[in-house]
Amino acid sequence: MRPQWYELKIKALKFRKSGISIVKIESLLGIRRSTLSGWFKAIQLTGKQKERLLANKFKGLAKARKRAVVWHNAQKTARLLEAEEQAKSTLKSLKINKGYLDLALAMLYLGEGMKTSTGTAMGNSDPLILNFFIRGLQINYGVPLSKIKCILHIRADQDPLMLKKFWAKQLTLPLSNFTSVSIDKRTTGSTSYPSYKGVCVVSCGHSSIQRKLISLSRLFCQQIISERG
């Protein structure tokens, strides 16, 4: 009776001669790679067999990359969900009032608002930020939507009317609130990404609001810095 190892060796040699990798044979037969390497020393692979081995290697790498992408995406999703839960927990601990809203507006204005204009204005490509800005001006400063004016800054290949309609819908404003469109001539000849809808500048006049928000943001920053241990 032939020993089990004899049968396994025959199978292993047959697999190898057909162009199957050592890693795959190790997985199929449960034999250590060091043992397989010894068995395969005398095997001279043909050019065709080498090509198959190389092709299988590339296929294996492609599958590994796909698995890695799936794993990384799953990890990213898990991290985003965890961050969202933490954010919800923080929001629950806050009693949102006009003071909190004013501070949020002030800090946003410090980063994104226009400091040299005569009125209170902010430009951004994200409708969420501009909607928050407009809503904050309504709640805390009683600015009516009729006083909100918008200017679009777009690229040369973009359609001004189409983007006016886009931003009017996103900000829930009438087209009449969009006073002008500025086209960047430097972009002539280049193609814009479909997702890019230009920059919308929202303003309401009222220089006093601008002065208040800038002062509040800077005083708050100074207060936090002064409390460092």
Secondary structure as UniProt FT lines:
FT   HELIX           4..17
FT   TURN            18..19
FT   HELIX           22..29
FT   HELIX           33..39
FT   TURN            40..42
FT   HELIX           47..93
FT   HELIX           98..112
FT   STRAND          121..124
FT   HELIX           127..141
FT   HELIX           145..147
FT   STRAND          149..155
FT   TURN            156..157
FT   HELIX           160..171
FT   HELIX           175..177
FT   STRAND          178..184
FT   HELIX           185..187
FT   TURN            188..189
FT   TURN            194..195
FT   STRAND          199..203
FT   HELIX           207..226
//
